[in-house]
Structure formats: C-alpha cells, structure tokens
Amino acid sequence: MKIYTRTGDKGETGLLGGKRVPKDHVRIGAYGTVDELNSHIGMLRDLTQGHQQELLIGIQETLFSLGSRLASASDEEADKFKVPRVGNAEITALEAAMDGMSAVLPEMRNFILPGGHPAVSQAHICRTVCRRAERAVVALGAQEPVPEAIVRFLNRLSDLLFVLARWLGHTFTVPEVPWKPRG
C-alpha cells in the first residue's frame, strides 16, 4: 500500500467513508489534535515502565477509536466501519486509575510547576495537548453532532494526566515545586 495518494494535493482530505472536506475543517483540527496527543502519549509511554505503560497503551487504543469516530461524518458511518465506541467503561477506567494513583499522593496544597523529570514534564505536555484536543472537539460539537462521551473522555483524560504527572514525580522522588506568585 502506498502512503501517498496525491488526493490531498489541493487542500482537501477524505473522511472515513469517503466524504471530502478542506484540510482546515474544524473536524480535521479536532482529530488531528487527538492524533498529536496520541503521539505525545507514546513518548510518555517510552519514559515509563510497568503498569503505567499498560495504562498508556489502553489510552492510546481508545484515542485511536476516538479519532476514527471524529474522522467519520457521523456515528452511523463509523459504525459501518466497526469503529469501537468510546463510552462510560473507558471513562470509569480512567477514574479508577486516578483513584489508585491518588491514594499514594500527598494532598495538593498549591499549584505546582511542571517539571523535575522528563516523564513528569512529558505527562504535563500530554495534559496540555489533551486540553487543546478537548477544546477542538467542543468547537466541532458547536457545528456538528459529536458524541458526548468523547468530550467527557478527554476531560477525564486531562485530569488523569495531571495525576499521572504527580504520581511519576512521587515515584521518581522528585519534589513538587509550588507556584509562588510574585506580588
């Protein structure tokens, strides 16, 4: 299979199912940002080990499903291609993972500055890209129907990435640096 098709040379791309849209369409921005997030999570996975890698692989698989749904003109179109739906089970799994990590973390009393270890920093990068993906999906939802669970998953995922950043810092014994506003 060739990677290049030349069908996008005039600034259009095809959605799952064949519909053509401009490459700057809000739908392309939404699933493109989800794809970017997936790549950043891949880097985070490379910086972690053990159970966290399994957690991140599951998240990446869900993001592929989510991105494929966003790359479809409708839920019905995605169903034709047997793209898995993203729903309560995936959201509940994120919450359970957060609860498990939070159980060993000290109470947070201040905003903290990202950094201290490459894995911690990458988790924060993932968090901010996730928030951007969430905003892009919300913008798409203002123009076209988007399954509510997609926004909920991204919202919860950004929370998980924050908790994961703290958990990684705790695991690597990296002290959290509180934000001290200058007044």
C-alpha positions in Angstrom: 0.0 0.0 0.0 1.4 3.4 -0.9 1.4 6.1 1.7 1.0 8.9 -0.7 -2.2 9.2 -2.8 -2.0 12.7 -4.2 -5.7 13.2 -3.4 -4.9 15.8 -0.8 -2.7 18.0 -3.0 -5.4 20.6 -3.5 -6.1 21.1 0.2 -8.8 18.5 0.8 -8.8 15.3 2.7 -11.2 12.4 2.9 -13.2 11.4 6.0 -13.8 7.8 6.9 -16.5 6.8 4.4 -15.2 9.0 1.6 -16.7 12.5 2.2 -14.2 15.2 1.2 -13.6 18.2 3.4 -11.0 21.1 3.4 -7.9 20.2 5.4 -8.6 23.3 7.7 -12.1 22.0 8.5 -12.8 22.1 12.3 -13.3 18.3 12.2 -9.7 17.8 10.8 -8.4 20.1 13.5 -10.2 18.0 16.2 -9.0 14.6 15.2 -5.6 15.9 14.2 -5.1 17.2 17.7 -6.2 13.9 19.1 -3.6 12.3 16.9 -1.0 14.7 18.2 -2.0 13.8 21.8 -1.6 10.1 20.9 1.9 10.7 19.7 2.8 12.6 22.9 1.4 9.8 25.0 3.6 7.4 23.0 6.6 9.5 24.1 5.3 9.4 27.7 5.0 5.6 27.5 8.6 5.4 26.4 9.6 7.3 29.6 7.6 5.0 31.9 7.6 1.3 32.8 5.4 -1.5 34.1 1.7 -0.8 34.9 1.8 2.7 33.6 2.9 1.5 30.1 -0.2 -0.8 30.1 -2.4 2.1 31.1 -1.0 4.3 28.4 -1.3 1.7 25.7 -5.0 1.3 26.6 -5.4 5.1 26.4 -3.7 5.2 23.0 -6.0 2.5 21.7 -9.0 4.4 22.9 -7.7 7.6 21.3 -7.4 5.8 18.0 -11.1 4.8 18.3 -12.0 8.3 19.3 -10.0 9.9 16.5 -11.6 7.5 14.0 -15.0 8.4 15.2 -14.1 12.1 14.8 -12.8 11.3 11.3 -16.2 9.9 10.3 -19.0 12.1 9.0 -21.4 10.5 11.6 -21.7 7.9 14.3 -23.6 5.7 11.8 -20.7 6.0 9.3 -18.2 5.0 12.0 -20.4 2.0 13.0 -20.3 0.8 9.4 -16.5 0.5 9.7 -16.9 -1.1 13.1 -15.0 1.7 14.9 -15.3 1.0 18.6 -17.4 3.4 20.6 -16.0 5.4 23.5 -18.3 5.3 26.5 -18.7 5.0 30.2 -16.4 2.0 30.6 -13.4 3.9 29.3 -14.2 6.9 31.4 -14.7 4.8 34.5 -11.3 3.1 33.8 -9.6 6.5 33.8 -11.3 7.4 37.1 -10.2 4.1 38.7 -6.6 4.6 37.6 -6.7 8.1 39.0 -8.1 6.9 42.3 -5.3 4.3 42.6 -2.6 6.8 41.9 -4.1 9.5 44.2 -4.2 7.1 47.1 -0.4 7.3 47.5 0.0 11.0 46.7 0.2 13.8 49.3 -2.6 16.3 49.4 -2.0 19.1 47.0 -1.9 22.5 48.7 -0.6 24.7 45.9 -0.5 24.9 42.2 2.7 23.1 41.1 5.2 23.9 38.3 5.6 21.2 35.7 9.0 19.6 35.5 11.6 17.8 37.6 12.0 14.7 35.5 11.5 14.0 31.7 8.5 11.7 32.4 6.8 14.3 34.6 7.3 17.0 32.1 6.0 14.8 29.2 2.9 14.0 31.3 2.3 17.7 31.6 2.8 18.2 27.9 0.3 15.4 27.3 -2.2 17.1 29.7 -2.0 20.5 27.9 -2.3 18.9 24.4 -5.3 16.9 25.8 -6.9 20.2 26.9 -6.4 21.6 23.4 -7.9 18.5 21.9 -10.9 18.8 24.2 -11.4 22.5 23.1 -11.1 21.4 19.4 -13.8 18.7 19.9 -16.1 21.2 21.7 -15.7 23.6 18.8 -16.6 20.8 16.4 -19.6 20.0 18.6 -20.8 23.5 18.2 -21.1 23.0 14.5 -21.9 19.2 14.1 -23.0 16.4 16.4 -20.3 14.9 18.5 -20.9 12.1 21.0 -20.9 13.5 24.5 -18.7 10.6 25.7 -15.8 11.9 23.6 -15.7 15.2 25.4 -16.1 13.5 28.8 -13.3 11.1 28.0 -10.9 13.9 27.0 -11.9 15.9 30.1 -11.2 13.0 32.3 -8.0 12.1 30.5 -6.5 15.5 31.1 -7.3 15.0 34.8 -5.6 11.6 34.7 -2.5 13.0 33.0 -2.2 15.6 35.8 -2.5 12.9 38.5 0.0 10.7 36.5 2.5 13.6 36.4 2.3 13.9 40.2 2.4 10.1 40.6 5.5 9.9 38.4 7.2 12.7 40.4 6.4 10.8 43.6 7.7 7.6 42.1 11.0 9.2 41.0 11.2 11.1 44.3 11.1 14.4 42.5 9.9 17.2 44.8 6.9 19.2 43.6 7.8 22.9 43.1 4.9 25.1 44.3 3.9 28.1 42.3 4.7 31.2 44.3 3.0 34.2 42.7 5.0 37.3 42.8 3.1 40.2 44.2 
